[in-house]
Amino acid sequence: MSRRKKKFSCGHKGYGQECHKCAQAAAEKENKQQQKHQWEAAFAHDPIDLTALPKNVVLKARHILRGLQDRQDYREFRGKRLRHNRFVISIPVTRNYRLLCRDRGNFLIPEAVISHEDYNVCKPGDS
Ligand SMILES: [Zn+2]
């Protein structure tokens, strides 16, 4: 019994009842859409707005935010107090991004993740 390739209506050739290439492509597309939705939905759970940031910065920032929520010390994330405002703590996220937190005594309030350029321009905490 020979299995013969047939041509599907989509133009692909293959075996079976339906085109596997198209079925696989459709499944991948759906998977990607789901991941995109999950990615977008996750921002709703962040204590600060991370939507404008690159993906790797978002993931690292979340890691730090979770750590701080779990009462981890900011110094464990190499955070430092700003020289010109001791109530603001700057935690490196990546080489180019910093997470700024406000010191409220015995807890920290995350304020924003900003790029290194913004950080040098606006000098947060001066206002
Ligand atoms: Zn096809």
Backbone and ligand atoms as CSV (ligand in chain L), in Angstrom:
chain,resi,resn,atom,element,x,y,z
A,1,MET,N,N,0.833,-1.192,0.000
A,1,MET,CA,C,0.000,0.000,0.000
A,1,MET,C,C,0.870,1.245,0.000
A,2,SER,N,N,0.761,1.991,-0.984
A,2,SER,CA,C,1.610,3.182,-1.053
A,2,SER,C,C,0.851,4.394,-0.553
A,3,ARG,N,N,1.576,5.185,0.244
A,3,ARG,CA,C,0.992,6.432,0.700
A,3,ARG,C,C,1.385,7.514,-0.291
A,4,ARG,N,N,0.391,8.103,-0.863
A,4,ARG,CA,C,0.712,9.117,-1.860
A,4,ARG,C,C,0.404,10.497,-1.312
A,5,LYS,N,N,1.330,11.355,-1.591
A,5,LYS,CA,C,1.100,12.745,-1.202
A,5,LYS,C,C,-0.027,13.317,-2.022
A,6,LYS,N,N,-0.806,14.099,-1.367
A,6,LYS,CA,C,-1.819,14.799,-2.133
A,6,LYS,C,C,-1.687,16.304,-1.919
A,7,LYS,N,N,-2.297,16.994,-2.794
A,7,LYS,CA,C,-2.215,18.446,-2.694
A,7,LYS,C,C,-3.469,18.971,-2.002
A,8,PHE,N,N,-3.237,19.745,-0.927
A,8,PHE,CA,C,-4.370,20.309,-0.198
A,8,PHE,C,C,-4.823,21.610,-0.836
A,9,SER,N,N,-5.964,22.079,-0.372
A,9,SER,CA,C,-6.521,23.299,-0.969
A,9,SER,C,C,-5.632,24.512,-0.715
A,10,CYS,N,N,-4.803,24.434,0.352
A,10,CYS,CA,C,-3.922,25.560,0.673
A,10,CYS,C,C,-2.717,25.622,-0.258
A,11,GLY,N,N,-2.469,24.532,-0.983
A,11,GLY,CA,C,-1.333,24.529,-1.898
A,11,GLY,C,C,-0.187,23.649,-1.424
A,12,HIS,N,N,-0.162,23.324,-0.126
A,12,HIS,CA,C,0.863,22.419,0.399
A,12,HIS,C,C,0.576,20.997,-0.056
A,13,LYS,N,N,1.626,20.189,-0.029
A,13,LYS,CA,C,1.433,18.776,-0.322
A,13,LYS,C,C,1.741,17.969,0.918
A,14,GLY,N,N,0.998,16.868,1.108
A,14,GLY,CA,C,1.259,16.041,2.274
A,14,GLY,C,C,0.325,14.863,2.318
A,15,TYR,N,N,0.393,14.163,3.470
A,15,TYR,CA,C,-0.457,12.997,3.657
A,15,TYR,C,C,-1.609,13.334,4.592
A,16,GLY,N,N,-2.611,12.484,4.578
A,16,GLY,CA,C,-3.674,12.584,5.578
A,16,GLY,C,C,-4.833,13.456,5.147
A,17,GLN,N,N,-5.701,13.678,6.149
A,17,GLN,CA,C,-6.946,14.388,5.869
A,17,GLN,C,C,-6.743,15.897,5.773
A,18,GLU,N,N,-5.836,16.404,6.597
A,18,GLU,CA,C,-5.631,17.844,6.583
A,18,GLU,C,C,-4.146,18.178,6.447
A,19,CYS,N,N,-3.904,19.404,6.042
A,19,CYS,CA,C,-2.521,19.843,5.844
A,19,CYS,C,C,-1.828,20.033,7.187
A,20,HIS,N,N,-0.795,19.257,7.428
A,20,HIS,CA,C,-0.102,19.346,8.708
A,20,HIS,C,C,0.691,20.631,8.844
A,21,LYS,N,N,1.199,21.102,7.726
A,21,LYS,CA,C,1.957,22.359,7.767
A,21,LYS,C,C,1.066,23.504,8.241
A,22,CYS,N,N,-0.124,23.555,7.668
A,22,CYS,CA,C,-1.020,24.645,8.059
A,22,CYS,C,C,-1.542,24.452,9.477
A,23,ALA,N,N,-1.816,23.208,9.865
A,23,ALA,CA,C,-2.294,22.931,11.216
A,23,ALA,C,C,-1.243,23.340,12.235
A,24,GLN,N,N,0.015,23.037,11.918
A,24,GLN,CA,C,1.108,23.375,12.831
A,24,GLN,C,C,1.291,24.893,12.902
A,25,ALA,N,N,1.224,25.534,11.756
A,25,ALA,CA,C,1.371,26.990,11.727
A,25,ALA,C,C,0.261,27.663,12.528
A,26,ALA,N,N,-0.957,27.122,12.411
A,26,ALA,CA,C,-2.089,27.692,13.146
A,26,ALA,C,C,-1.894,27.503,14.646
A,27,ALA,N,N,-1.393,26.329,15.036
A,27,ALA,CA,C,-1.167,26.059,16.452
A,27,ALA,C,C,-0.086,26.980,17.008
A,28,GLU,N,N,0.962,27.188,16.224
A,28,GLU,CA,C,2.036,28.072,16.677
A,28,GLU,C,C,1.552,29.503,16.822
A,29,LYS,N,N,0.726,29.906,15.877
A,29,LYS,CA,C,0.199,31.261,15.907
A,29,LYS,C,C,-0.657,31.464,17.162
A,30,GLU,N,N,-1.487,30.463,17.444
A,30,GLU,CA,C,-2.360,30.555,18.613
A,30,GLU,C,C,-1.541,30.593,19.903
A,31,ASN,N,N,-0.497,29.773,19.919
A,31,ASN,CA,C,0.401,29.721,21.060
A,31,ASN,C,C,1.064,31.081,21.295
A,32,LYS,N,N,1.505,31.692,20.222
A,32,LYS,CA,C,2.150,33.005,20.323
A,32,LYS,C,C,1.166,34.051,20.824
A,33,GLN,N,N,-0.061,33.986,20.320
A,33,GLN,CA,C,-1.072,34.952,20.751
A,33,GLN,C,C,-1.366,34.787,22.235
A,34,GLN,N,N,-1.433,33.534,22.660
A,34,GLN,CA,C,-1.678,33.260,24.082
A,34,GLN,C,C,-0.560,33.816,24.941
A,35,GLN,N,N,0.672,33.597,24.487
A,35,GLN,CA,C,1.814,34.104,25.245
A,35,GLN,C,C,1.793,35.621,25.300
A,36,LYS,N,N,1.400,36.231,24.191
A,36,LYS,CA,C,1.332,37.683,24.124
A,36,LYS,C,C,0.266,38.188,25.108
A,37,HIS,N,N,-0.866,37.524,25.121
A,37,HIS,CA,C,-1.921,37.923,26.059
A,37,HIS,C,C,-1.476,37.759,27.503
A,38,GLN,N,N,-0.818,36.658,27.783
A,38,GLN,CA,C,-0.343,36.418,29.142
A,38,GLN,C,C,0.658,37.481,29.539
A,39,TRP,N,N,1.554,37.801,28.595
A,39,TRP,CA,C,2.574,38.820,28.839
A,39,TRP,C,C,1.916,40.163,29.145
A,40,GLU,N,N,0.927,40.524,28.356
A,40,GLU,CA,C,0.255,41.808,28.549
A,40,GLU,C,C,-0.568,41.835,29.835
A,41,ALA,N,N,-1.179,40.696,30.152
A,41,ALA,CA,C,-2.018,40.635,31.355
A,41,ALA,C,C,-1.178,40.732,32.621
A,42,ALA,N,N,0.050,40.255,32.555
A,42,ALA,CA,C,0.907,40.217,33.745
A,42,ALA,C,C,1.226,41.613,34.264
A,43,PHE,N,N,1.211,42.620,33.381
A,43,PHE,CA,C,1.540,43.982,33.803
A,43,PHE,C,C,0.539,44.510,34.834
A,44,ALA,N,N,-0.679,43.980,34.800
A,44,ALA,CA,C,-1.703,44.438,35.737
A,44,ALA,C,C,-1.321,44.104,37.175
A,45,HIS,N,N,-0.451,43.117,37.356
A,45,HIS,CA,C,-0.081,42.692,38.711
A,45,HIS,C,C,1.156,43.411,39.237
A,46,ASP,N,N,1.798,44.195,38.388
A,46,ASP,CA,C,3.010,44.890,38.834
A,46,ASP,C,C,2.647,46.085,39.709
A,47,PRO,N,N,3.418,46.310,40.760
A,47,PRO,CA,C,3.135,47.458,41.628
A,47,PRO,C,C,3.434,48.802,40.956
A,48,ILE,N,N,4.282,48.786,39.941
A,48,ILE,CA,C,4.559,50.009,39.179
A,48,ILE,C,C,4.456,49.690,37.695
A,49,ASP,N,N,4.350,50.731,36.887
A,49,ASP,CA,C,4.165,50.538,35.449
A,49,ASP,C,C,5.476,50.101,34.795
A,50,LEU,N,N,5.449,48.909,34.193
A,50,LEU,CA,C,6.646,48.404,33.524
A,50,LEU,C,C,6.415,48.241,32.019
A,51,THR,N,N,5.269,48.712,31.547
A,51,THR,CA,C,4.862,48.374,30.175
A,51,THR,C,C,5.792,48.927,29.099
A,52,ALA,N,N,6.452,50.034,29.380
A,52,ALA,CA,C,7.267,50.665,28.336
A,52,ALA,C,C,8.680,50.088,28.258
A,53,LEU,N,N,8.980,49.126,29.115
A,53,LEU,CA,C,10.362,48.652,29.229
A,53,LEU,C,C,10.640,47.427,28.368
A,54,PRO,N,N,11.904,47.244,28.011
A,54,PRO,CA,C,12.278,46.017,27.288
A,54,PRO,C,C,11.994,44.776,28.139
A,55,LYS,N,N,11.766,43.672,27.450
A,55,LYS,CA,C,11.344,42.443,28.125
A,55,LYS,C,C,12.307,41.992,29.231
A,56,ASN,N,N,13.601,42.016,28.949
A,56,ASN,CA,C,14.547,41.530,29.961
A,56,ASN,C,C,14.553,42.432,31.193
A,57,VAL,N,N,14.301,43.729,30.976
A,57,VAL,CA,C,14.247,44.675,32.097
A,57,VAL,C,C,13.003,44.400,32.941
A,58,VAL,N,N,11.891,44.125,32.256
A,58,VAL,CA,C,10.635,43.803,32.955
A,58,VAL,C,C,10.839,42.587,33.855
A,59,LEU,N,N,11.455,41.545,33.309
A,59,LEU,CA,C,11.616,40.303,34.064
A,59,LEU,C,C,12.534,40.508,35.265
A,60,LYS,N,N,13.626,41.226,35.055
A,60,LYS,CA,C,14.546,41.459,36.169
A,60,LYS,C,C,13.924,42.373,37.215
A,61,ALA,N,N,13.183,43.383,36.750
A,61,ALA,CA,C,12.534,44.297,37.685
A,61,ALA,C,C,11.530,43.533,38.547
A,62,ARG,N,N,10.784,42.625,37.918
A,62,ARG,CA,C,9.802,41.834,38.681
A,62,ARG,C,C,10.483,40.972,39.726
A,63,HIS,N,N,11.613,40.432,39.360
A,63,HIS,CA,C,12.370,39.603,40.290
A,63,HIS,C,C,12.738,40.424,41.536
A,64,ILE,N,N,13.217,41.635,41.302
A,64,ILE,CA,C,13.603,42.511,42.421
A,64,ILE,C,C,12.374,42.937,43.224
A,65,LEU,N,N,11.296,43.309,42.508
A,65,LEU,CA,C,10.071,43.747,43.195
A,65,LEU,C,C,9.530,42.639,44.094
A,66,ARG,N,N,9.558,41.413,43.574
A,66,ARG,CA,C,9.095,40.279,44.387
A,66,ARG,C,C,9.971,40.118,45.617
A,67,GLY,N,N,11.259,40.246,45.415
A,67,GLY,CA,C,12.206,40.118,46.527
A,67,GLY,C,C,11.948,41.158,47.602
A,68,LEU,N,N,11.695,42.391,47.152
A,68,LEU,CA,C,11.434,43.461,48.120
A,68,LEU,C,C,10.124,43.221,48.861
A,69,GLN,N,N,9.125,42.693,48.130
A,69,GLN,CA,C,7.842,42.379,48.763
A,69,GLN,C,C,8.008,41.290,49.817
A,70,ASP,N,N,8.956,40.398,49.555
A,70,ASP,CA,C,9.226,39.326,50.510
A,70,ASP,C,C,10.162,39.776,51.621
A,71,ARG,N,N,10.309,41.088,51.734
A,71,ARG,CA,C,11.107,41.662,52.812
A,71,ARG,C,C,12.591,41.400,52.649
A,72,GLN,N,N,13.012,41.184,51.418
A,72,GLN,CA,C,14.443,41.067,51.207
A,72,GLN,C,C,15.041,42.466,51.272
A,73,ASP,N,N,16.253,42.553,51.745
A,73,ASP,CA,C,16.922,43.852,51.881
A,73,ASP,C,C,17.356,44.364,50.508
A,74,TYR,N,N,17.123,45.673,50.270
A,74,TYR,CA,C,17.527,46.226,48.967
A,74,TYR,C,C,19.021,46.082,48.731
A,75,ARG,N,N,19.789,45.988,49.788
A,75,ARG,CA,C,21.241,45.853,49.630
A,75,ARG,C,C,21.620,44.510,49.008
A,76,GLU,N,N,20.711,43.533,49.162
A,76,GLU,CA,C,20.958,42.243,48.507
A,76,GLU,C,C,20.873,42.373,46.994
A,77,PHE,N,N,20.206,43.436,46.547
A,77,PHE,CA,C,20.123,43.688,45.100
A,77,PHE,C,C,21.075,44.821,44.692
A,78,ARG,N,N,22.031,45.085,45.521
A,78,ARG,CA,C,23.027,46.135,45.282
A,78,ARG,C,C,22.379,47.519,45.206
A,79,GLY,N,N,21.310,47.712,45.940
A,79,GLY,CA,C,20.659,49.017,45.978
A,79,GLY,C,C,21.431,49.992,46.856
A,80,LYS,N,N,21.346,51.261,46.454
A,80,LYS,CA,C,22.061,52.296,47.209
A,80,LYS,C,C,21.167,53.511,47.399
A,81,ARG,N,N,21.405,54.204,48.473
A,81,ARG,CA,C,20.695,55.471,48.669
A,81,ARG,C,C,21.308,56.529,47.771
A,82,LEU,N,N,20.447,57.403,47.250
A,82,LEU,CA,C,20.960,58.495,46.427
A,82,LEU,C,C,21.700,59.484,47.316
A,83,ARG,N,N,22.752,60.004,46.774
A,83,ARG,CA,C,23.567,60.921,47.559
A,83,ARG,C,C,22.799,62.208,47.862
A,84,HIS,N,N,21.996,62.665,46.863
A,84,HIS,CA,C,21.306,63.941,47.048
A,84,HIS,C,C,19.923,63.773,47.663
A,85,ASN,N,N,19.479,62.517,47.834
A,85,ASN,CA,C,18.216,62.297,48.538
A,85,ASN,C,C,18.272,60.929,49.200
A,86,ARG,N,N,18.520,60.943,50.494
A,86,ARG,CA,C,18.760,59.694,51.224
A,86,ARG,C,C,17.496,58.854,51.373
A,87,PHE,N,N,16.346,59.427,51.011
A,87,PHE,CA,C,15.105,58.661,51.122
A,87,PHE,C,C,14.769,57.915,49.843
A,88,VAL,N,N,15.591,58.104,48.831
A,88,VAL,CA,C,15.380,57.389,47.573
A,88,VAL,C,C,16.493,56.368,47.393
A,89,ILE,N,N,16.045,55.148,47.092
A,89,ILE,CA,C,16.990,54.057,46.917
A,89,ILE,C,C,16.988,53.625,45.459
A,90,SER,N,N,18.163,53.522,44.906
A,90,SER,CA,C,18.322,53.150,43.504
A,90,SER,C,C,18.895,51.741,43.428
A,91,ILE,N,N,18.148,50.871,42.759
A,91,ILE,CA,C,18.585,49.475,42.639
A,91,ILE,C,C,18.877,49.180,41.169
A,92,PRO,N,N,20.068,48.716,40.853
A,92,PRO,CA,C,20.352,48.404,39.447
A,92,PRO,C,C,19.506,47.221,38.963
A,93,VAL,N,N,18.837,47.399,37.829
A,93,VAL,CA,C,18.043,46.317,37.244
A,93,VAL,C,C,18.887,45.628,36.168
A,94,THR,N,N,19.282,46.433,35.207
A,94,THR,CA,C,20.276,45.982,34.227
A,94,THR,C,C,21.345,47.072,34.193
A,95,ARG,N,N,22.259,46.959,33.245
A,95,ARG,CA,C,23.301,47.961,33.128
A,95,ARG,C,C,22.697,49.347,32.895
A,96,ASN,N,N,21.568,49.408,32.195
A,96,ASN,CA,C,21.012,50.695,31.787
A,96,ASN,C,C,19.762,51.124,32.557
A,97,TYR,N,N,19.272,50.272,33.434
A,97,TYR,CA,C,18.024,50.624,34.124
A,97,TYR,C,C,18.175,50.530,35.629
A,98,ARG,N,N,17.473,51.444,36.310
A,98,ARG,CA,C,17.483,51.479,37.766
A,98,ARG,C,C,16.047,51.443,38.269
A,99,LEU,N,N,15.846,50.725,39.343
A,99,LEU,CA,C,14.555,50.761,40.035
A,99,LEU,C,C,14.684,51.738,41.193
A,100,LEU,N,N,13.807,52.727,41.202
A,100,LEU,CA,C,13.833,53.708,42.288
A,100,LEU,C,C,12.752,53.376,43.305
A,101,CYS,N,N,13.128,53.399,44.567
A,101,CYS,CA,C,12.181,53.124,45.639
A,101,CYS,C,C,12.287,54.229,46.679
A,102,ARG,N,N,11.163,54.496,47.294
A,102,ARG,CA,C,11.163,55.483,48.357
A,102,ARG,C,C,11.177,54.764,49.706
A,103,ASP,N,N,12.029,55.246,50.551
A,103,ASP,CA,C,12.179,54.658,51.879
A,103,ASP,C,C,11.104,55.214,52.800
A,104,ARG,N,N,10.242,54.328,53.294
A,104,ARG,CA,C,9.182,54.754,54.206
A,104,ARG,C,C,9.444,54.217,55.605
A,105,GLY,N,N,10.689,54.248,55.985
A,105,GLY,CA,C,11.010,53.775,57.313
A,105,GLY,C,C,11.317,52.301,57.325
A,106,ASN,N,N,10.288,51.476,57.635
A,106,ASN,CA,C,10.594,50.047,57.659
A,106,ASN,C,C,10.131,49.302,56.412
A,107,PHE,N,N,9.684,50.051,55.399
A,107,PHE,CA,C,9.411,49.380,54.129
A,107,PHE,C,C,9.703,50.322,52.962
A,108,LEU,N,N,9.839,49.748,51.801
A,108,LEU,CA,C,10.155,50.513,50.602
A,108,LEU,C,C,8.954,50.559,49.676
A,109,ILE,N,N,8.747,51.698,49.049
A,109,ILE,CA,C,7.700,51.796,48.042
A,109,ILE,C,C,8.357,51.948,46.680
A,110,PRO,N,N,8.166,50.966,45.799
A,110,PRO,CA,C,8.730,51.093,44.458
A,110,PRO,C,C,8.071,52.259,43.729
A,111,GLU,N,N,8.865,53.057,43.047
A,111,GLU,CA,C,8.296,54.213,42.357
A,111,GLU,C,C,8.344,54.098,40.851
A,112,ALA,N,N,9.490,53.696,40.306
A,112,ALA,CA,C,9.601,53.626,38.852
A,112,ALA,C,C,10.880,52.915,38.455
A,113,VAL,N,N,10.849,52.359,37.252
A,113,VAL,CA,C,12.081,51.875,36.642
A,113,VAL,C,C,12.432,52.877,35.555
A,114,ILE,N,N,13.610,53.414,35.631
A,114,ILE,CA,C,13.993,54.418,34.641
A,114,ILE,C,C,15.333,54.055,34.026
A,115,SER,N,N,15.537,54.560,32.824
A,115,SER,CA,C,16.790,54.273,32.141
A,115,SER,C,C,17.897,55.147,32.716
A,116,HIS,N,N,19.086,54.760,32.461
A,116,HIS,CA,C,20.234,55.472,32.988
A,116,HIS,C,C,20.249,56.925,32.514
A,117,GLU,N,N,19.839,57.141,31.266
A,117,GLU,CA,C,19.829,58.509,30.717
A,117,GLU,C,C,18.840,59.382,31.494
A,118,ASP,N,N,17.613,58.874,31.694
A,118,ASP,CA,C,16.603,59.633,32.433
A,118,ASP,C,C,17.090,59.930,33.846
A,119,TYR,N,N,17.708,58.957,34.403
A,119,TYR,CA,C,18.200,59.033,35.773
A,119,TYR,C,C,19.165,60.203,35.919
A,120,ASN,N,N,20.031,60.354,34.935
A,120,ASN,CA,C,21.017,61.428,35.013
A,120,ASN,C,C,20.410,62.790,34.690
A,121,VAL,N,N,19.334,62.786,33.905
A,121,VAL,CA,C,18.723,64.054,33.518
A,121,VAL,C,C,17.833,64.598,34.624
A,122,CYS,N,N,16.899,63.771,35.105
A,122,CYS,CA,C,15.858,64.318,35.983
A,122,CYS,C,C,16.225,64.320,37.457
A,123,LYS,N,N,17.292,63.609,37.816
A,123,LYS,CA,C,17.690,63.547,39.223
A,123,LYS,C,C,16.487,63.347,40.136
A,124,PRO,N,N,15.867,62.185,40.083
A,124,PRO,CA,C,14.639,61.943,40.828
A,124,PRO,C,C,14.841,62.182,42.316
A,125,GLY,N,N,13.824,62.714,42.918
A,125,GLY,CA,C,13.896,62.944,44.347
A,125,GLY,C,C,14.242,64.377,44.677
A,126,ASP,N,N,14.663,65.154,43.677
A,126,ASP,CA,C,15.004,66.541,43.905
A,126,ASP,C,C,13.763,67.402,44.144
A,127,SER,N,N,12.661,66.978,43.561
A,127,SER,CA,C,11.464,67.829,43.611
A,127,SER,C,C,10.857,67.838,44.999
L,1,ZN,ZN,ZN,-1.145,23.901,4.068
